[in-house]
Structure formats: structure tokens, C-alpha cells
Amino acid sequence: MIMFAVARVLLLGVELILALPVLYLLAIAVGAVIGTIRHGQFGRKPESIRDSAPRFAVLVPAHNEELLIGKALHSLAALEYPTDRFTINVIADNCTDHTADIARAAGAVVYERANDEKRGKGYALAWAFDRLMHDDAQYDSYVILDADAVVDSQFLKALASGMAHGALALQSHNAVLNAAESETSALRWLALSLMNYIRPLGRNVLGGSSTLTGNGMCLTHELLARHPWQAFGLSEDYQYYLSIIASGEKALFVPRANVRSVMPTSARQLTTQDIRWETISPDAQSWQRHIAWLLFRDGVRHFSWVRLDALAELLTPPLSVLASGCAVALVGALLLAAPLQMVLAGALSIALFAYVASAFILLRPPLAVYRAVAYAPFYIARKLWIYFVLRRQRKNSSTWVRTSRTA
């Protein structure tokens, strides 16, 4: 009898711990719905472009991307934006294929970089910023795109509209290009829609900041002059985002600036990508703990919701962990025949379901995504295996691992 009482108390404690991130995500989903109702499905329409339109430098870091970079450059060539107000710059970083030749043939300005010691996207961006920020062209903003990204024709217009509202850091809607290709890419659509649309939109509506996801982010010249690029880890975009938030800046989500990328179509490809995204080296973990403390200290000291929201986002566990935690809590409550715990576990499950459902309601995914939901338990199990097992096997590695893809 005592053991059952102790188990019920422990289960209640676990449920209360789960309640914090789950309610945070529910609030974000509500914020995203409010934002969508307020501004239409994808936000305000881009304003008309005038002679004083911002001048953009579009940066495409590329390492051996000959299979996909042509499509990315083709979409950039179709941008509906004054051609004298933007340039396309490809950073061919330690390439051993025909990436640079393909980019030149497409009309892009190509910067070839070779450095065997400082390898990776973070170093390539710092190298490019150092050159472009001192260029006679005097760019207003720098847009970073992945080499497999495809942008909408209104992409720069939407970013220019966001800059007109005073934003110094902007993040576009980073979505999936091949959602209907396989169950794997369909579930990735769902995961990224929650991370890259629902969360940044909801956080902005609630007064917080959007996360910077690397692909489709826009940094103004003023911001980079104030906060030079010093992010060189495997998650260099997230590192830079946290550093500027800790310094009192804020990033604006621009839902009408759409950029889509090819996602893995097999479990093996997805595992490689997830390990790269989830792996955090000891140095990065130490740095994140330091930033977390700064966000908490200065958030309380300056009554800064932007900092406290960024801290809450940083501490929120992955959706796979929360979903499995709610499922275990519900089963445990049923086995213990604990009414209070059953009600709380049920409420948490409903709240998490509402958060996930917001992506379906607001973004209207292709039919393939609905069909792929049946594979979600396997997807969650694999994510847990990666999160708790595989990533720890690589935590001491800072080596970037390519995700194999098809053209």
C-alpha cells in the first residue's frame, strides 16, 4: 500500500514537471492561431518595393553541392525584386566537385575558400561576412540560404517588409520541399512546421523572439556590426541566435518569406541528419549553460520577456520526449488507478495534441502528411534512441557529417 502511495506521488511529480513545457507549447500554439487570424494565413502581404528598397547580399554556403545548387540558384534568379538591389554570392567551401563552376554559369558571384583546419558553415560565413561587409556595394542585409533551398518569388520583398518595421534579425518560414515523397519526409514536414512556423509565430505574437534556423535567416549590416559573427559549432545558427538574444536583441519571424529544402527520404538519411542536429559537444553544452544563466539573470533583472522566453525555449525538451512522457504518465496513472494523475495526464496529452494539431489547422499539409501520422510511434521511438543513445556516442565530436541526399 505504501509503495502504491509513493508511486502515485512520484507520478504526480513527473506530471507537474511535464506540465511546464507542455503548457508553454500550448500557449505558443494559441499565439500562432491568434497571429494567423490577425494577419491572414501567412501574415501581411509584402509592401511595394521603392527605389530605397534594402540592398541584400544573398549568401549560399556550399560544400560539394553540385547535385542541388542549380535548383537553388534557379529559384533565386526568379525573385521579383529589383536586380540592382541584390546579389547572389556562393561560398564554395572546401569543394572538390563542380559546385563553383555551376554557380558561375548561373550568374552568381563565387567565393572559393580552402581551409583544412577551420572547416564548416560557421567559418565559411565569418569569412564571407568579413569580405562583404567591407565591399563597396554597402549591403543593408545579408540573407543566408542552404544550397538545397528553393525560395518563393516574393522572398526578398517579404524580408524587406519586415526590415521596414525595424527588425535587425529576421527568420523566414523554413519549410520542406518534398513532403509527399515518403513517410520520412512527411513526418519531417510536421516536425519542422511545428519548430519553424508554429513556434516562431506564436513566440512573436506573445512578445518573444523567433529562433534563427540558419536557412532563410536575414541579418542586417547594423546587427552584424554590433554583434560580429563568432559562431563556429555544429549549430552555429542557434549559437548566434542565443548570443544576440542574451545581448538584448530580438528576431522577427516573417511567415510570407518562404524557403523550402529537400529533406531525407529514408530512415538512414534521417538518422544521419538527426545526429548532426542533436549532437552537442561538451564545450557547446558548457556555453549553453552559461547563456542560460545569462538569460535568466538578465531576464529577471531587466524584466525582459524576450530573454525569459528564449530560456524557456532552450529548456523545452524535444517533442518526442514530451509525447512519450505523457504516454507513460497516462499508462502509469491507469495502472495505479490514480484519479488525479489520470486527469492530469489526460489534460497534458490533450494540450500536446492541440499543439501538434495547430500545424495541420494553420498550414493545411498535403495528404501524405496525414497518412504518415500512422508511422509517428516509430518516428518517436527512433528519435528517442538518437536523443538518448546515439548522440551521446558522438558528443565529443565537432565534425560535420553530410546527410546523403538525392537530386
N, C-alpha and C positions, 0 to 999 in steps of 0.2 A: 504493500500500500504506500509506504514511504517512497519507494523507488518511482512509482507512478506519479506521486506528487512532485518529486524532484524533476522528473522528465517533463511534466507539464510546465513547471516554472522555467526550465531551460528552453523549452519550445517557445514559450511566450517571449522570452528574452530575444531569441533568434528572430521572431516575427517583428518585434519592435525595432530591431536593427535593420531588417529588410524594409520596414515602413519608410524610413528616411529617404533612401534613394528612389523607391517606387513612387512615393508622393511627389518627390521632386520632378520625376519624369512625367507624371500625370499633369502637374502644373504647367510644364513645358508644352505638353500636347494641347492643353486648353489655350495657352498663349498662342500656339500656332494656328489653332482654329480661329481665334479672335483676329489675328493678323490677316488671315486669308479672307475672312468676312469683311474686314475693314478696307482692304486694298484690292480685293478680287483674287482670283485663284493664284496668280503668280506676281502679285504686287503691282505697284504703279507702272504704267507704261513709260518707256524711256522718253525723256524730253527731246525736243527737236535739237539738232546739232547746229551750233552757230560757229562763226569764224573763230571765236575764242575757245573752241572745244579743247579739252585737255589733250595733250600730246602724250601718246602711250608708246612705251617700248615693250613689245611682247617678247618674252624670253622663253625659249623652249630648250631646257637642258636635255641632252640626248646622249645615251651611251649605247652604241650599236643598235640603233632603232631603224634600220633600213626597211624593215617589213611594214612599219606602221606610220612613219613620219610623213610620208607622202600624203596620206589622207588628212592628217592634221593640218598640213600646210595648205591643202586644197580648201579646207573649210575656212582657214584664215584669209585666204585670197577672196572669199566671197563676203567678207564683212561689209556691212553697209555703214561705212564710216569714212570721212574724208581721207583719201590716201596719203595726203601730205601731213596727216596728224598722227600717224602711227608707223612703226617699222617692225618687221618680224626678224628676230635675232635667234639663231640656233647656236647653242653652245655644244659643239661636238666634243664631248668629254672623254678622252682616252679611247677614241673609237678606232676599231680595226676593220671596219666594214665600209660601205659606201654611203653612210649617213650624211657626211659633209657634201658629197657630190650631188646627192638627191636634193638636199636643201638649197644648194646654189642654183641648180637647174629650176627650182620652183620660185626663184627670185628672192630668197631670204638672205640676210646678211649672216655669214657664218664665222664664228669664232672657234678656232680649233685649240683645244687645251690638252696638254700632255703632262701628267704629273703622277708618277708611280707611288709617291708617298701620301699625298693628300688627294684621296680618291673619294668620290661620292657627290651627290647633288648639292649638299651644303657648301662644299668647297667650290664647286663649279659656279654656284650663284654668287658667292662672295667675290670670286674672280671677275665675273661678268659685271656685277654692280660697280666694282672699282673702276672699270673702263667706261661703262655707260653713264655713270653719274658725273663724269668729267668730260663727257662728249659735248661738242659744240651744239648739238641738237637741243640740249636742255629739256629733257623729258619731264613731264609733270608726274607721271606714274609709271610703274613697272608691273606688268602682268606676267605671272609665271604659269606656264601650261606644261603638262606632261606631253611626251612625244606621241602618245597614242590618243590624245584628246581631240574631240571634234566639237567646235563651238557653233552656236546659232548665229545667224547673220546680224542680230541685234546685240550681240555680246558686249561690244565696246560702248555702244550707246547706253546700255543699262548701267555699266560701270561709271560712265561719265555722269549719269543722273545721280548715282549715289555720291560721287565726289561733290556734286553741286550742293548737297546737303551737309557738306563739311566733313565727311568721313575721310580719315587718313589711311585706314586699313579696311579693305573690303574683301568679302568672300563670295564667290559666285555659287550657284547651285551645281554642285559636283555630282553628276548622276551616272547611270550605267547605260552604255550604248547597246549592248547585246543581251538585254534582259530575257528575251524569249528564246535564246539559243540553247539553254539547258536548265535543268533544275538548279544546278550550282550557281549559274549567273543570275537566275531569277531570285534565289534567296539572297544573293549579294545585293540585288536591286533593293530588296526590302531592308536589309541591314543598313545600306548606305543612304536610303531615303530617310530613315529614322535619324541617322547620325548627321547627314549633310543637308537635310531640309527641315524636318520637324524640330530638331533641337536648336539649330541656329536661329530659325524664325521665331520659335517660342521664346528663346532667351532674349532676343532683341525686343520683342513685344513686352516682356516682363522687366525690361530695363538693363539686361545683361549684355554680354558681348558674344558675337559669333566666334566660333573656333576658326582658325586658319588651317585649311587642309592641304595646302601646297598646290594642288591642281586648281587653277582658276582664281588664285588669290591675287589681290592687287594692292601694292604698297606705294604710297606717294613718295615723291622725292623728299618732301618735308619730313616724313616719318623716318625714312632711311638715314637722312642727315642727322636726325635726333637720336635714332637708335640703329646704328650700323649693324649689318648682318654679321652675327657671330654664332650661328647655329650650324654645327657640323656633325651631329649624330644621325642615327638611322631615322629618327623622327624630327628632322630639322625644322619642319613647318610648325609642329606643335611646340617645340622648344622656343622658337621665335615668338609665337603667339603668347605663351605664358610670360616670357620676359617683358613684352610690351604691356601686357595687362598689369603685371606687377609694378610697372613704371607709371601706371595711371592712364594708359591709352585704352581704346575700345575699337572693336572691329564690327563693321556693319555687314549684315547678310543682304545680298542682292538677288532675290529669287528669280528675277527676269533675266539675269545673266547666266545662261545655261551652257554648261560644258559637260560632255559625256565621254566616257572612256570605256575601253574594252576590258571586261572582267574575265577571270579564269572560267573555263567551262568544264573542268574536271576537278575531282576531289584532290588529286595530286597537285595540280597547279594552285588550287585554293590554299592547300596546306602550306606550300612554299610562301605564298603571299602573306598568309596569316602569321606565320612565324616571324617574318620580317616586320610586320606591323606591330606585333605584340611583344617582341623581344626588347628588353630594356637592360642595358649594361649596368653594372654596379655604379659607375660614375654618373650615368643618367639618373639612376634611382636616387643617388645622393643629391644630385642637383634638383630633382623634382621635390624631394623632401624640403630642401632649402627654400624653393619657390613657394611650396605650400605654406610654410611658416610665414614667409613674407606676405602672401595673400591674406592669410588670417590676421596677422598683426596689423598691417596697414588697412585692411578692410574694416576692422573694428575701430582702429584709431581715427580713420578719416570717414567713417560711416559710408564706406564705398561698397555699394551693392554689386558693382561690376567685378570687383576683386573677390567678394564672397561667393558670387555666382560661379566665377571661374574655379574657385576652390571646390565648390560642390560638384561641378562637372568633372574636375580632376579626380575626386574621390568616389565618384559613382562607379560601381562595378560594371563589367560588361553585361549586356542583356542576357546572354546565355547563363551567367551566374545567377542573375536575379530570377530568371524564369525557372531554373532548376531548383533554386532555393524556395520559391513559392510552391512548387510542386511537392517538394519534400515536406514542407511545413504542412501542407494540406493533408497529405497521406499520414503524416505523424499525428496530426490532430484527430483524424478519423480513427486511427489505431488506438489512441489514448482515450477516445470518447470524451474529448475536452471541448465543451460547447463554445467557450470564449475563444479558444485557439482556432476552432473551426470557422467561426465568424470572421476572425481577423485574417486568417489565411485565405478565405474566400474573397474578402474585400480586397486584399492585396493582389490576388490573381485577377480580379475584375479590373482593378486600376491598371495593372500592367497590360492586360488585354486591350484596354481603351487606348493606352499609349501606342501600341502596335497598330491598332485599327485606324488611328489617325492618318497613317501613311496611305492606307487604302482609300480612305474617305477623301483626303485632300489631293492626292496625286493620281488617282484612277489608273492603276497599273495595268499592263497587258494581262490577258487571260492566263498566260504561262505562270505568272507570279501566284495567282490563286491556286493553280494546280500544284505548284511547288510547295505549298504550305504543308502538304502531307509528308514531305521529307524533313520538315523542321526539327522533329525529335532527333534524327540522325545528325543533322547540321549542328544542333546544340551539343550533342554528345561529342562530336569531333572538335568543336570549339573549346569545350571543357578540357579535353585531352591536350589540346595545343596550349591552352592557357596555363594549366597546372603542371604539365609534364614537359612537353617539347621545348617550350620557350625557356624553361629553366636550364635545359641542356645547352642552350646557346647564349645564356645571359652574359657570358664573358667575351662574347664575340661582337665586334663592331663592323664586321664585314657585311657589305650589302650583297644580298643574294637575289639574282634575277628570277622573276616569275616567267616561266616559259609560256609563250602565247602563240597563237596563230594569227596570220594577217587578216 
